[in-house]
Amino acid sequence: MADVGDIPGLPLARWPRNGVFPPGPGPEINDQTQLAQLIALGRTVAVFPESARAWLWAEHTAVPLTDAPPVVTHIAWPAHSRSRALAALVRTATRL
């Protein structure tokens, strides 16, 4: 994170939190397509988990970070759901 947090001319992208963008010089991002385009144009940088390599474009470069915080994934569903597909997803996610 120390290597990517302060790259001159290449600020970190900013995502809204509770509808408000945090302060900073980076572009305000609303979706992954917009982010991918701005990265490809050399306008911003972002930090993703290694699993995101699958959607990187040829114009993107991935550099491993050793000091990035761990990624936590949450899954939530309606308590009243009886979907078999959802149940299978939850079983798979908890197994992984």
PyMOL commands that set and color helices and strands:
alter all, ss='L'
color gray80, all
select helices_A, chain A and resi 32-40+50-55+84-95
alter helices_A, ss='H'
color red, helices_A
deselect
rebuild
show_as cartoon
